[in-house]
Amino acid sequence: MKTATIPSVRVEPEFRALVEAVLADGETLSEFVEASVRAAVERRRLEVEFVARGLRSRDDARRTGDYVDADLVLDGLQRKLDAARARLATPGK
């Protein structure tokens, strides 16, 4: 399979210096750019899937009438957060 190129991007010299300063040992600028683009593509793919799941869930709730009150969910989450904070505040645990 033939490879293709991603268009070059013009940036200020200061920004290029910042990017080069964070390259791993032996990593090229091209490798960094490719890894960054791949990560951004994956993140966007996951975001699209997340929204699709949410919309399906919303539609199922509307169809079935099976809802959970937002205040109940938030109260449950707050209790979990409070419990986790209490565990962290207790010395030796």
N, C-alpha and C positions, 0 to 999 in steps of 0.2 A: 504494500500500500504506500502510495506517495504521501509525503508529509506536506503540510501547508504552513504558511507563516501567518502570524498575527501582526497586524500593522504596528509599526513603531509608534511610540508615544513621545511627544515633545514635552519636556518638563524643565523647570528651572534648574540651573546647576546646583543650587543649594539642596533641592529635593533629591536629585540624583546622588549627591554626596551622603545624604541621610540614608538612602536605600543601600548604597554600597557599604556604609558603616555597619549595617546589621546583617550583612551576608555571613553565612556560616563558613568555616574554613573550607576552602576549595570550591565553594559554591560560586557559580557565575551569575551575573546579572540576568542573563537569559533564563537560567534555571529558576531563579527567584521569581521572575515575571511569570513563567509558565506555572509554577506552583501556586502563585497568588491567583492567577486566572482560574486554575482548576478549583481552588478552594472557593472562590466566589461563585463559580458555576454550581458547585455542589450545594452551597448555602442557599442559593436561589431555588434550586430544585427542591430542596427540603422545605423551603418556605411555601412553594406552590403546593406540595403534598399536604403540608400542615393546614393551609387554608382550605384545600379540598376536603380534608377530613372534617374540619369544623363546619363547613357548609353541609356536608352529608349528615352530620350529627344534628345540626339545626333542623334540616328537613325531616329527619326521622322524628325528632321531638315534636315538630308541628303535626306530623302525620299521626303519631301515636298519642299525643297529648301528655307524654311522659317527660315532665320537666323536674328539675331540682331547683328550688328557690336559691337565688344567688346569695342571699344572706346566710343560708345554711352552709353553703360551700365555703364562704368567706369565714364563718365562725369556725368551721372545722380546720381550715388552713391556719387560722390564728392560733387555735389550740395546739396544733402541731409545732408551729413556730415557737410558741411560749415554752412547750416541753423541751424542744431542742435547745433553746437558750438556757433553760434551767439546768439541763445536763451539762452544758458547757461551763456554766457558772459554778458548778459544784467541783471543788478541788478533788483531785485524785481520780476523776472519771474521764 
